[in-house]
């Protein structure tokens, strides 16, 4: 049973394996597998065949914690500034 990959992936693990073990030039391999020659060079130099995730490593909170919010409110009350004027 094959592994499900996301829709943007251009190469499979079998294609990456073929790229790593082939002695052909990068342009010929790129043409054969339908990818950019730069990607072919990247896959040739990779240790792993897995399609590694890209982007940020962890989820970032989009809201303040209760303690941070209390500090911000206290600061704004102390200096009497609007949100636009706060640094």
N, C-alpha and C positions, 0 to 999 in steps of 0.2 A: 504494500500500500504506500503510495507516494505521500510526501510531506506537503502540506498546503503552504504556499508562500503568498505574500501580499501581491497586489496587482501591478506594482511598479517595478518589480524585479525583472531584469532582462536575462539573467543567466541562472541556470540551475546548478546544483552541486556537481552534477556530472559534467557540465560544460566547464565549470571552474577547475575540476580535476583534470580535464583534457588540456586546458590552458596551462596549468602548472607543469604537466608532464611533457608537453610538446616542445620540440626544438625549433618549430617554425617561427618566423618573424612575427612581431606584434600586429602589423597591418594585416597579414594573411589570417591570423587567428581572429582578429576583430571582424574581418569580412565574413569569415566562416560562421561565427556565432552571432553576428548582427549587433555588435556593441562597439563603443568608442575605443580606439587604440589605447587611450589613457587608462580606461577601465581594464583592458587586457593586461597592461603593465602592472596595474594595481593587484589584480588577481594572481599574476605570476609570482609576485613578491610576498603575498600573504602566506601566513603559516596555516591558518585555519581555513576550511572550506565553507564555514557557516556564514550566512548573511547577517552581519552584526548590526544591531540597532544604531540609528543615528539620532541626533537631537539631545535634549537635556537628559541628564541622568536620573533626576528625581522630580517629583511633583512639587511645585512651589505654591505656597498658600497665597491666594489672591485677596485675603482679608487680614486685618490685624488681629492679634490675640487680644483678649480682654485687658490684660495688663498694659500692652502697648497702646491700646485705644484710650485707656484711662490717663496715661502719661501725656498723650497728644491733647486730650481735652483739657487737662490741667494746665498745660503750656499755653494753649490758646486763651484760656480764661485769664491767665496771669498777664500775658502781653497784649491782650485785647486786639488781636489781628484776625483778619479774615483768612480763609484758606489760600486765597491767591497771594496774600502778602507774607505767608509763612515760608521760611526758607526750606 
